[in-house]
């Protein structure tokens, strides 16, 4: 005698006692491991000597095991989140690709540019009046982008004539001072400039029938004339 099929209770797939067909049911898919992607590096330029702190932005960065600037590994790096890494640049030159490697693979590249270090070699003339106002030329290398010139503690703005020459007007100053230039690569090593005091003027005066020769600065001479 055949069983009455109408009396058999239908059990949904996945319920205990009934195997679910392949692909059915609530079984989750296997986790997809994503290769990291990069969107930016900030700042994207810095000194060729390295040592600059930068931030790398992107996705799937949490498991980063390496950060490279071209063929060179970052001096150090810290994973801040799945979308951000802080790193310290190694020494380098030119424009290089920056990549991040995780166990899932290596990211696309963003670029970082090393700025060649600037130098100054001469300032002409290298002696001038303490009152300032003298036009001087500073020569060196990689001076494009120079933003300021320091005469000791005093800062002036240069005129960039070329990659090797700046023109400045000296500020007031006193004595021998270091002169350095600020460029995108940082501060240059200093050269020196001498601020000279006013030239003394020899004046012969008669005091009590005796002629006496003295040296006076221009301001002292003017004061003496007014006093006579």
DRENDO-1510 file (C-alpha; in Angstrom, 1 decimal, always signed):
<recs>
REC; n; res; u; v; w
REC; 1; UNK; +0.0; +0.0; +0.0 .
REC; 2; UNK; +1.5; +3.4; -1.1 .
REC; 3; UNK; +1.7; +6.1; +1.6 .
REC; 4; UNK; -0.6; +9.0; +1.2 .
REC; 5; UNK; +1.7; +11.8; +0.0 .
REC; 6; UNK; -0.8; +14.3; +1.3 .
REC; 7; UNK; +0.1; +13.3; +4.9 .
REC; 8; UNK; +3.8; +13.9; +4.5 .
REC; 9; UNK; +4.8; +17.2; +6.1 .
REC; 10; UNK; +7.2; +19.3; +4.0 .
REC; 11; UNK; +10.3; +20.5; +5.9 .
REC; 12; UNK; +12.0; +23.6; +4.6 .
REC; 13; UNK; +15.6; +23.2; +3.3 .
REC; 14; UNK; +18.1; +23.8; +6.1 .
REC; 15; UNK; +15.9; +22.6; +8.9 .
REC; 16; UNK; +17.3; +19.7; +11.1 .
REC; 17; UNK; +17.0; +16.4; +9.4 .
REC; 18; UNK; +17.0; +17.8; +5.8 .
REC; 19; UNK; +20.1; +18.6; +3.8 .
REC; 20; UNK; +19.9; +21.9; +2.0 .
REC; 21; UNK; +20.7; +21.8; -1.7 .
REC; 22; UNK; +24.1; +23.2; -2.7 .
REC; 23; UNK; +24.1; +26.9; -2.9 .
REC; 24; UNK; +20.8; +27.3; -0.9 .
REC; 25; UNK; +20.2; +28.3; +2.6 .
REC; 26; UNK; +21.9; +31.0; +4.8 .
REC; 27; UNK; +25.5; +29.8; +4.5 .
REC; 28; UNK; +27.7; +33.0; +4.1 .
REC; 29; UNK; +30.1; +33.3; +1.3 .
REC; 30; UNK; +33.8; +33.1; +2.0 .
REC; 31; UNK; +35.4; +36.4; +3.0 .
REC; 32; UNK; +36.9; +38.3; +0.1 .
REC; 33; UNK; +40.5; +39.6; +0.9 .
REC; 34; UNK; +41.1; +42.9; -0.8 .
REC; 35; UNK; +44.3; +44.2; -2.3 .
REC; 36; UNK; +45.1; +47.7; -0.8 .
REC; 37; UNK; +44.5; +50.8; -2.9 .
REC; 38; UNK; +46.1; +54.2; -2.4 .
REC; 39; UNK; +44.6; +57.6; -3.2 .
REC; 40; UNK; +47.1; +60.2; -1.9 .
REC; 41; UNK; +50.3; +60.9; +0.0 .
REC; 42; UNK; +50.5; +64.1; +2.0 .
REC; 43; UNK; +52.7; +66.1; +1.6 .
REC; 44; UNK; +53.8; +64.7; -1.7 .
REC; 45; UNK; +57.3; +66.3; -1.8 .
REC; 46; UNK; +60.1; +66.8; +0.6 .
REC; 47; UNK; +63.9; +66.9; +1.1 .
REC; 48; UNK; +66.2; +64.4; -0.5 .
REC; 49; UNK; +67.7; +63.7; +2.9 .
REC; 50; UNK; +64.5; +62.0; +4.0 .
REC; 51; UNK; +63.1; +62.1; +7.5 .
REC; 52; UNK; +59.8; +63.8; +6.6 .
REC; 53; UNK; +56.6; +62.7; +8.2 .
REC; 54; UNK; +53.9; +61.9; +5.6 .
REC; 55; UNK; +50.4; +60.4; +5.6 .
REC; 56; UNK; +49.3; +57.8; +3.1 .
REC; 57; UNK; +45.5; +57.5; +2.4 .
REC; 58; UNK; +43.7; +54.6; +0.8 .
REC; 59; UNK; +41.7; +51.5; +1.6 .
REC; 60; UNK; +42.4; +48.0; +3.0 .
REC; 61; UNK; +45.6; +49.2; +4.7 .
REC; 62; UNK; +45.1; +47.6; +8.1 .
REC; 63; UNK; +47.4; +44.7; +7.5 .
REC; 64; UNK; +50.2; +46.6; +5.9 .
REC; 65; UNK; +53.6; +44.9; +6.2 .
REC; 66; UNK; +55.7; +47.2; +4.0 .
REC; 67; UNK; +55.7; +50.8; +2.7 .
REC; 68; UNK; +58.1; +51.5; -0.2 .
REC; 69; UNK; +59.4; +54.7; -1.8 .
REC; 70; UNK; +60.5; +53.3; -5.1 .
REC; 71; UNK; +62.9; +50.4; -4.2 .
REC; 72; UNK; +63.6; +51.8; -0.7 .
REC; 73; UNK; +61.6; +50.9; +2.4 .
REC; 74; UNK; +60.2; +53.7; +4.5 .
REC; 75; UNK; +62.4; +54.7; +7.4 .
REC; 76; UNK; +59.4; +53.7; +9.6 .
REC; 77; UNK; +55.6; +53.5; +9.4 .
REC; 78; UNK; +52.5; +53.1; +11.6 .
REC; 79; UNK; +49.1; +51.8; +10.6 .
REC; 80; UNK; +46.6; +54.3; +11.9 .
REC; 81; UNK; +43.5; +52.7; +10.5 .
REC; 82; UNK; +42.3; +50.7; +7.5 .
REC; 83; UNK; +42.4; +53.9; +5.4 .
REC; 84; UNK; +45.5; +55.7; +6.8 .
REC; 85; UNK; +49.2; +55.1; +7.4 .
REC; 86; UNK; +51.8; +57.5; +8.8 .
REC; 87; UNK; +55.4; +57.0; +7.5 .
REC; 88; UNK; +58.8; +58.6; +7.6 .
REC; 89; UNK; +60.5; +59.1; +4.2 .
REC; 90; UNK; +63.8; +57.5; +3.5 .
REC; 91; UNK; +66.6; +59.4; +1.6 .
REC; 92; UNK; +66.0; +59.5; -2.2 .
REC; 93; UNK; +66.0; +61.6; -5.3 .
REC; 94; UNK; +63.6; +62.5; -8.1 .
REC; 95; UNK; +60.0; +61.4; -8.3 .
REC; 96; UNK; +59.3; +57.9; -7.0 .
REC; 97; UNK; +56.2; +55.6; -6.7 .
REC; 98; UNK; +54.9; +55.0; -3.2 .
REC; 99; UNK; +53.3; +51.6; -2.6 .
REC; 100; UNK; +51.9; +49.6; +0.4 .
REC; 101; UNK; +52.1; +45.9; +0.6 .
REC; 102; UNK; +49.8; +43.7; +2.7 .
REC; 103; UNK; +49.4; +39.8; +2.8 .
REC; 104; UNK; +46.8; +40.3; +0.0 .
REC; 105; UNK; +49.1; +42.0; -2.4 .
REC; 106; UNK; +50.8; +45.3; -3.3 .
REC; 107; UNK; +48.8; +48.5; -3.9 .
REC; 108; UNK; +48.7; +50.8; -6.9 .
REC; 109; UNK; +51.3; +53.6; -6.7 .
REC; 110; UNK; +51.0; +57.3; -5.8 .
REC; 111; UNK; +54.0; +59.6; -6.4 .
REC; 112; UNK; +56.4; +61.4; -4.0 .
REC; 113; UNK; +59.0; +63.9; -5.2 .
REC; 114; UNK; +62.3; +64.4; -3.5 .
REC; 115; UNK; +63.5; +68.1; -3.7 .
REC; 116; UNK; +67.2; +68.5; -4.3 .
REC; 117; UNK; +68.9; +70.3; -1.4 .
REC; 118; UNK; +69.7; +74.0; -1.9 .
REC; 119; UNK; +73.1; +75.5; -1.2 .
REC; 120; UNK; +74.5; +79.0; -1.0 .
REC; 121; UNK; +78.1; +79.8; -1.7 .
REC; 122; UNK; +78.6; +83.5; -1.9 .
REC; 123; UNK; +77.0; +86.9; -1.1 .
REC; 124; UNK; +78.4; +89.9; -3.0 .
REC; 125; UNK; +79.3; +92.3; -1.6 .
REC; 126; UNK; +79.8; +90.5; +1.8 .
REC; 127; UNK; +80.4; +93.8; +3.7 .
REC; 128; UNK; +78.0; +96.7; +4.0 .
REC; 129; UNK; +76.7; +99.5; +6.2 .
REC; 130; UNK; +75.0; +98.7; +9.5 .
REC; 131; UNK; +72.1; +100.9; +8.3 .
REC; 132; UNK; +71.3; +98.3; +5.6 .
REC; 133; UNK; +69.8; +99.2; +2.3 .
REC; 134; UNK; +72.6; +97.6; +0.2 .
REC; 135; UNK; +71.8; +95.5; -2.8 .
REC; 136; UNK; +73.5; +92.1; -2.7 .
REC; 137; UNK; +73.6; +89.0; -4.9 .
REC; 138; UNK; +73.5; +85.5; -3.3 .
REC; 139; UNK; +74.7; +82.7; -5.5 .
REC; 140; UNK; +74.2; +78.9; -5.0 .
REC; 141; UNK; +72.3; +76.0; -6.4 .
REC; 142; UNK; +68.6; +75.0; -6.5 .
REC; 143; UNK; +67.4; +78.4; -5.3 .
REC; 144; UNK; +64.1; +78.4; -7.3 .
REC; 145; UNK; +61.3; +78.7; -4.8 .
REC; 146; UNK; +63.4; +80.6; -2.2 .
REC; 147; UNK; +61.0; +82.4; +0.1 .
REC; 148; UNK; +63.2; +84.2; +2.6 .
REC; 149; UNK; +66.8; +85.1; +3.5 .
REC; 150; UNK; +68.0; +85.4; +7.1 .
REC; 151; UNK; +70.6; +87.9; +8.1 .
REC; 152; UNK; +71.1; +86.6; +11.6 .
REC; 153; UNK; +67.7; +87.0; +13.3 .
REC; 154; UNK; +66.4; +89.4; +10.6 .
REC; 155; UNK; +64.4; +88.1; +7.6 .
REC; 156; UNK; +64.1; +89.7; +4.2 .
REC; 157; UNK; +62.3; +88.6; +1.0 .
REC; 158; UNK; +64.6; +87.9; -2.0 .
REC; 159; UNK; +64.0; +88.3; -5.7 .
REC; 160; UNK; +64.7; +85.1; -7.5 .
REC; 161; UNK; +66.7; +85.9; -10.6 .
REC; 162; UNK; +67.5; +82.3; -11.5 .
REC; 163; UNK; +68.1; +78.8; -10.1 .
REC; 164; UNK; +71.6; +80.0; -9.0 .
REC; 165; UNK; +71.1; +83.7; -8.1 .
REC; 166; UNK; +69.0; +85.7; -5.6 .
REC; 167; UNK; +68.9; +89.5; -5.2 .
REC; 168; UNK; +68.3; +91.0; -1.7 .
REC; 169; UNK; +68.4; +94.3; +0.0 .
REC; 170; UNK; +70.2; +94.1; +3.3 .
REC; 171; UNK; +68.4; +95.0; +6.5 .
REC; 172; UNK; +69.9; +97.0; +9.3 .
REC; 173; UNK; +72.4; +94.9; +11.4 .
REC; 174; UNK; +75.5; +94.9; +13.4 .
REC; 175; UNK; +78.7; +92.9; +13.1 .
REC; 176; UNK; +79.3; +89.6; +11.5 .
REC; 177; UNK; +76.0; +87.6; +11.0 .
REC; 178; UNK; +75.1; +84.2; +9.4 .
REC; 179; UNK; +73.2; +84.4; +6.1 .
REC; 180; UNK; +70.9; +81.5; +5.1 .
REC; 181; UNK; +68.1; +80.9; +2.6 .
REC; 182; UNK; +64.8; +79.2; +3.1 .
REC; 183; UNK; +63.8; +77.1; +0.1 .
REC; 184; UNK; +61.3; +74.2; -0.4 .
REC; 185; UNK; +64.1; +71.8; +0.7 .
REC; 186; UNK; +64.7; +73.6; +4.0 .
REC; 187; UNK; +67.4; +75.9; +5.3 .
REC; 188; UNK; +70.7; +76.2; +3.6 .
REC; 189; UNK; +74.0; +76.1; +5.4 .
REC; 190; UNK; +75.0; +79.6; +6.3 .
REC; 191; UNK; +77.5; +82.0; +4.8 .
REC; 192; UNK; +78.5; +85.3; +6.5 .
REC; 193; UNK; +77.9; +89.0; +6.0 .
REC; 194; UNK; +79.6; +91.8; +7.9 .
REC; 195; UNK; +77.7; +94.9; +8.9 .
REC; 196; UNK; +80.1; +97.8; +9.3 .
REC; 197; UNK; +79.5; +100.8; +11.5 .
REC; 198; UNK; +79.6; +104.4; +10.1 .
REC; 199; UNK; +83.0; +105.4; +8.9 .
REC; 200; UNK; +84.8; +107.7; +11.3 .
REC; 201; UNK; +85.7; +111.2; +10.2 .
REC; 202; UNK; +88.9; +112.9; +11.4 .
REC; 203; UNK; +88.2; +116.4; +12.7 .
REC; 204; UNK; +90.8; +118.8; +14.0 .
REC; 205; UNK; +89.5; +121.2; +16.6 .
REC; 206; UNK; +91.2; +123.8; +18.8 .
REC; 207; UNK; +90.7; +123.6; +22.5 .
REC; 208; UNK; +92.4; +126.3; +24.7 .
REC; 209; UNK; +94.8; +127.2; +21.9 .
REC; 210; UNK; +95.8; +123.5; +21.4 .
REC; 211; UNK; +94.8; +121.8; +18.2 .
REC; 212; UNK; +93.4; +118.3; +18.7 .
REC; 213; UNK; +92.5; +115.7; +16.0 .
REC; 214; UNK; +89.7; +113.4; +16.9 .
REC; 215; UNK; +87.7; +110.7; +15.0 .
REC; 216; UNK; +83.9; +111.2; +15.0 .
REC; 217; UNK; +81.0; +109.3; +13.4 .
REC; 218; UNK; +78.8; +111.3; +11.1 .
REC; 219; UNK; +76.1; +111.6; +13.8 .
REC; 220; UNK; +78.7; +112.7; +16.4 .
REC; 221; UNK; +80.1; +115.4; +14.0 .
REC; 222; UNK; +76.6; +116.7; +13.3 .
REC; 223; UNK; +76.0; +116.9; +17.1 .
REC; 224; UNK; +79.3; +118.8; +17.5 .
REC; 225; UNK; +78.4; +121.3; +14.8 .
REC; 226; UNK; +75.1; +122.0; +16.4 .
REC; 227; UNK; +76.8; +122.5; +19.8 .
REC; 228; UNK; +79.2; +125.1; +18.4 .
</recs>
